[in-house]
């Protein structure tokens, strides 16, 4: 089939999105944990990056000389920006140094504040999508943080006495706001330095994080107790990526294991999803893979995160292949190895132009339902990119009726050829040995207004909409 014919086929499938999204209102309760913070969003230009380099007397050669991905100085912040700008990739680097935080406050500024942290972003998304009750974990909830929650009665957190309350109305006055910098850049922008012109290949962002509470995985008692007494249909888990082995991160991670087990014992029918984020500390990354992922029913990754996992499960050759060619075939092999090694029933990859889910036969969500959920997620993600936010229900379907991308179709065709399944490009469904494959070409927005929280939105909306 030609791309025009395939686009017509997929347009028919995407026509079900409004009806599928409407059924999210059948979900009675969901929870998100653990990380919620405030994002300071900044759109940075190549020209501004060059100015920062000049102010710090940083040459392009020095900027490319990255020996660690921990932020020990303002120069490291610039190095992270340059790396992500030059490659068109997304990474998050951490700091525990107040001086680095102050450098960012003095030298970067921000364009706006918004909800940050996977837990907070997902809570807002699930609430606006229509889940009857969404409980958001917060380890800090002063007024400034509460203002980042949508003003909705179905979106709840916990007050200073540990009681559930409308999240937007809580003000735990003794809590300290936790602010992260989200530094976005545009495809096609140019960084000129030392006689070179670097053209950004893809719109993306670099995240610079200073967050003492999430860095120490502080868990709110009110949230934990409530989840032990109310049945949740879905729990979306993240926040471990902020931990570092040097700051006792592995032990902190291990302390959450009995909490997660108690939730599963209380609600064995619930679906527990782990969103893997960019985890720079390799020991923490290994602990996430070995201790947290096996407790989960589902995990979500992007291209970079899939490669990072390969590096800690003994698949370094495949990780190198994916680095050299980040295409659907290599990434299919990546998440297949990850699924088998971790024993997780469901693994979902969101890559540029294509979503790919592998799951065990008999999983509670059928492949067909998964495909419907993924099409909702693709529509909502494109709507978020096109409108700048999905804070209003009317924004969710902004991208409805748009064609899927040629990029996604090309990747899907490559995967179909690899699997020797000529039906896959038109159906999105296949089988490999004992694994169900669900693949969806997505809607791409040429000049997105935002990319913050896109992966978290895709994974959570995909899961919750698989009706």
DOROSE-893733 format. One record per residue (C-alpha): residue in one letter; x, y, z. Coordinates in pm, whole numbers, padded with zeros to 5 digits, always signed. Each point is the difference from the previous one (the first is absolute). Last residue first. Layout:
BEGIN
AXYZ/...
% end
This chain:
BEGIN
X-01090+00058+02699/X+00372+00067-00038/X-00047+00366+00090/X+00174-00021+00341/X+00306-00167-00147/X+00045+00226-00302/X-00079+00309+00209/X+00269-00099+00251/X+00272-00091-00248/X-00055+00292-00239/X-00032+00261+00277/X+00319-00119+00169/X+00182+00007-00333/X-00118+00354-00076/X+00081+00141+00342/X+00150+00315-00148/X-00002+00000-00380/X-00157+00343-00047/X-00116+00237-00273/X+00075-00265-00261/X+00113+00116-00344/X-00060-00283-00248/X-00268-00180+00199/X+00019-00375-00049/X-00295-00241+00006/X+00104-00354+00083/X+00054-00331-00176/X-00123-00276+00234/X+00147-00340+00079/X-00145-00276+00217/X+00201-00322+00023/X-00119-00304+00196/X+00287-00219+00121/X+00030-00380+00001/X+00203-00031-00320/X-00053+00338-00164/X-00360+00101-00058/X-00155+00287-00196/X-00240+00292+00026/X+00023+00352-00144/X-00254-00098-00266/X+00115+00181-00318/X+00379-00005+00049/X-00020-00341+00174/X-00163-00197-00282/X+00324-00071-00188/X+00141-00192+00294/X+00354-00122-00067/X+00107+00131+00343/X+00287+00203-00145/X-00218+00113-00291/X-00273+00107+00244/X+00255+00192+00209/X+00118+00190-00305/X-00360+00072-00099/X-00073+00136+00347/X+00304+00227-00011/X-00111+00134-00340/X-00355+00049+00127/X+00122+00192+00304/X+00217+00235-00205/X-00282+00047-00251/X-00205+00137+00288/X-00358-00086+00088/X-00266+00224-00146/X-00194+00252+00203/X-00364-00072+00083/X+00029+00067+00374/X+00298+00225+00078/X-00194+00240+00226/X-00162-00298+00176/X+00138+00056+00350/X-00022+00379-00019/X-00376+00005+00074/X+00065-00175+00333/X+00207+00294+00122/X+00347-00022+00156/X+00128-00185-00304/X+00287+00237-00068/X+00204+00175-00269/X-00272-00018-00264/X+00184-00197-00268/X+00226-00210+00218/X-00282-00080+00242/X-00230-00085-00289/X+00266-00225-00149/X+00030-00178+00335/X-00379-00028+00031/X-00033-00151-00347/X+00288-00243+00052/X-00136-00099+00342/X-00345-00065-00144/X+00157-00213-00274/X+00199-00191+00265/X-00317-00076+00192/X-00170-00136-00310/X+00305-00215-00079/X+00004-00132+00356/X-00367-00092-00028/X+00080-00205-00313/X+00302-00162+00167/X-00220-00100+00296/X+00056+00159+00341/X-00005-00258+00280/X+00304-00173-00149/X-00097-00338-00146/X+00297-00013-00234/X+00296+00197+00141/X+00053+00353-00118/X+00211+00202-00240/X-00103+00359-00074/X+00142+00227-00270/X-00079+00366-00055/X+00132+00160-00318/X+00086+00344-00140/X+00298+00072+00225/X+00007-00274+00261/X-00244-00098+00272/X+00073-00351+00122/X-00244-00205+00207/X+00084-00313+00195/X-00268-00235+00138/X+00020-00324+00202/X+00334+00090+00163/X+00238-00297+00027/X+00301+00232+00028/X+00223-00191-00243/X-00280-00094-00236/X-00148+00347-00015/X+00338+00170-00031/X+00112-00233-00279/X-00323+00071-00191/X+00035+00371+00081/X+00341+00013-00166/X-00082-00227-00295/X-00291+00229-00081/X+00236+00295+00046/X+00240-00141-00258/X-00281-00056-00248/X-00179+00330+00069/X+00306+00215-00059/X+00259+00158+00227/X+00302-00083-00213/X+00343+00051+00158/X-00132+00025+00355/X-00230-00297-00062/X+00293-00206-00123/X+00203+00103+00306/X-00281-00107+00233/X-00019-00329-00189/X+00368-00060+00072/X-00044+00110+00362/X-00274-00253+00077/X+00107-00109+00349/X-00308+00122+00185/X+00150+00333+00110/X+00086+00143-00344/X-00327-00123-00150/X-00185+00214+00254/X+00175+00316-00120/X-00080-00084-00362/X-00371-00032+00084/X+00017+00329+00191/X+00145+00181-00299/X-00264-00130-00242/X-00294+00071+00230/X-00122-00231+00274/X-00320-00114+00171/X-00042-00293+00239/X-00294-00230+00071/X-00121-00251+00257/X+00251+00110+00262/X+00181-00177+00283/X+00275-00120-00235/X+00070+00367-00093/X+00078+00106+00358/X+00288-00219+00122/X+00217-00105-00296/X-00069+00271-00257/X-00030+00282+00253/X+00312-00131+00179/X+00198+00000-00326/X-00104+00359-00069/X+00099+00097+00353/X+00342-00153-00057/X+00030+00171-00341/X-00074+00349+00129/X-00129+00193-00303/X-00358-00122+00011/X-00201+00148-00289/X-00350-00106+00101/X-00161-00344+00018/X-00375+00031+00049/X-00110-00291+00216/X-00359-00119-00039/X-00196-00188+00265/X-00329-00138-00127/X-00248-00071+00281/X-00155-00346+00037/X+00222-00090+00296/X-00131+00304+00191/X+00107-00033+00366/X+00283-00241-00078/X+00116+00221-00284/X-00006+00306+00222/X+00189-00184+00274/X+00266-00107-00250/X+00050+00362-00107/X+00052+00115+00359/X+00227-00299+00070/X+00220+00105-00298/X+00017+00371+00087/X+00281-00047+00252/X+00209-00167-00273/X+00011+00324-00195/X+00138+00185+00300/X+00266-00271+00041/X+00098+00037-00366/X+00011+00379+00024/X+00234+00022+00299/X+00130+00338-00116/X+00296-00138-00198/X-00236-00246-00169/X-00202+00286-00144/X-00377+00038-00012/X-00186+00227-00244/X-00082-00290-00233/X-00214-00162+00269/X-00288+00241-00060/X-00254-00228-00168/X-00312-00208+00067/X-00342+00006-00161/X-00259-00187+00207/X-00316-00115-00177/X-00328-00154+00117/X+00047+00125+00354/X-00194-00146+00290/X-00001+00214+00313/X+00143-00079+00343/X+00369-00070-00070/X+00003+00286-00247/X-00105+00234+00277/X+00281-00105+00230/X+00267+00059-00264/X-00136+00344-00099/X-00023+00121+00358/X+00352-00126+00074/X+00162+00210-00274/X+00315-00160-00141/X+00337+00181-00008/X+00191-00146-00292/X+00329+00164+00102/X+00064+00177-00329/X-00375+00063-00004/X+00035+00198+00321/X+00328+00178-00082/X-00103+00114-00351/X+00253+00165-00229/X-00061-00120-00353/X+00126+00115-00340/X-00218-00133-00282/X+00110+00023-00364/X-00265+00021-00269/X-00105-00109-00350/X-00063+00128-00351/X+00201-00211-00243/X+00315+00035-00214/X+00141+00319+00167/X+00238+00155-00252/X+00355+00054+00131/X+00199+00265-00185/X+00370-00009+00074/X+00244+00292+00006/X+00068-00023+00372/X-00371+00008+00081/X-00316+00050-00203/X-00309-00181+00129/X-00276-00022-00261/X-00371-00071+00035/X-00136-00255-00246/X-00194-00201+00257/X-00081+00213+00301/X+00132+00013+00356/X-00150-00053+00346/X+00163+00048+00341/X-00216-00146+00276/X+00142+00132+00329/X-00126-00167+00318/X-00161+00166+00306/X-00098-00157+00333/X-00206+00239+00215/X+00069-00033+00378/X-00268-00133+00234/X-00094+00183+00322/X-00311+00156-00154/X-00162-00326-00104/X-00252+00176-00222/X-00261-00229-00152/X-00264+00144-00235/X+00140-00125-00332/X+00028-00355+00139/X-00364-00029+00104/X+00032-00177+00334/X+00098-00338+00139/X+00103+00014+00368/X+00359-00038+00113/X-00022+00281+00257/X+00213+00238-00207/X-00232-00054-00297/X-00004-00290-00245/X-00055-00019-00375/X-00307-00009-00221/X-00101+00061-00361/X-00368-00084-00058/X-00116+00342+00125/X+00205+00179-00264/X+00213+00313+00017/X+00289-00151-00192/X+00312-00041+00212/X+00275+00257-00055/X-00158+00235+00255/X+00052-00266+00268/X+00377+00032-00050/X-00005+00376+00061/X-00238-00048+00295/X+00236-00239+00180/X-00022-00372-00073/X+00328-00182+00052/X+00028-00381+00011/X-00288-00022-00243/X-00180-00316-00111/X-00297+00060-00227/X-00332-00180+00045/X-00224+00000-00308/X-00371-00060+00049/X-00266-00043-00274/X+00250-00027-00287/X-00114+00254-00260/X+00286+00081-00239/X+00052+00325+00195/X+00075-00202+00315/X+00226-00248-00178/X+00209+00278-00153/X+00030+00200+00323/X+00108-00309+00195/X+00245-00098-00276/X+00176+00336+00018/X+00017-00008+00380/X+00138-00353+00025/X+00243+00045-00290/X+00150+00309+00155/X-00093+00355-00095/X-00312+00214-00007/X+00057+00342-00154/X+00199+00319+00040/X+00068+00236-00288/X+00270+00159-00215/X+00291-00077+00230/X+00323+00148+00140/X+00327-00141-00130/X+00294+00186+00151/X-00090+00096+00359/X-00242-00284+00080/X+00222-00250-00179/X+00307+00120+00190/X-00200-00019+00325/X-00086-00364-00063/X+00367-00070-00076/X+00095+00168+00329/X-00260-00208+00183/X+00185-00317-00100/X-00199-00326-00009/X-00010-00003-00377/X-00172-00215-00257/X+00008-00050-00376/X-00307-00076-00210/X+00033-00092-00366/X-00195+00057-00320/X+00158-00031-00344/X+00042+00222-00306/X+00367-00097-00026/X+00153+00349-00004/X-00264+00151+00229/X+00021-00289+00250/X+00381+00022+00022/X+00006+00381+00008/X-00259+00015+00280/X+00187-00258+00208/X+00328+00183-00047/X-00164+00330+00100/X-00125-00154+00325/X+00346-00147+00059/X+00148+00350-00029/X-00238+00118+00272/X+00173-00240+00236/X-00011-00353+00141/X-00297-00117-00206/X+00023-00378-00020/X+00033-00140-00350/X+00371-00075+00030/X+00304+00030-00222/X-00153+00209-00276/X+00255+00162-00234/X-00242+00140-00258/X-00015+00337+00174/X+00380+00003+00022/X+00031-00042-00377/X-00267+00266-00051/X+00199+00240+00214/X-00125+00118+00340/X+00110+00345+00120/X-00300-00003+00241/X-00159+00312-00150/X+00087-00125-00349/X-00175-00332+00056/X-00309+00177+00134/X-00005+00228-00304/X+00033-00299-00235/X-00297-00163+00172/X-00198+00323-00047/X+00071+00001-00375/X-00099-00365-00032/X-00332+00097+00152/X-00150-00102+00335/X-00367-00048+00083/X-00018-00003+00382/X-00246-00188+00218/X+00030+00020+00379/X-00160-00327+00104/X-00157-00035+00344/X+00015-00337+00175/X-00175-00334+00035/X+00184-00331+00029/X-00141-00318+00153/X-00258-00108-00101/X-00327+00012-00193/X-00333-00150+00102/X-00309-00119-00181/X-00364-00039+00098/X-00341-00067-00157/X+00088-00052-00365/X-00329+00012-00193/X+00068+00364-00094/X+00278-00134-00223/X-00284-00116-00226/X-00019+00343-00165/X+00355-00043-00129/X-00100-00312-00192/X-00297+00178-00159/X+00214+00299-00099/X+00285-00224-00133/X-00208-00229-00223/X+00075+00213-00309/X+00369-00086+00051/X-00061-00344-00150/X-00155+00151-00313/X+00288+00247-00031/X+00234-00297+00023/X-00144-00157-00313/X+00006+00331-00190/X+00362+00055+00101/X+00084-00348-00126/X-00150+00079-00340/X+00195+00326-00027/X+00316-00176+00119/X-00040-00250-00284/X-00112-00356+00067/
% end
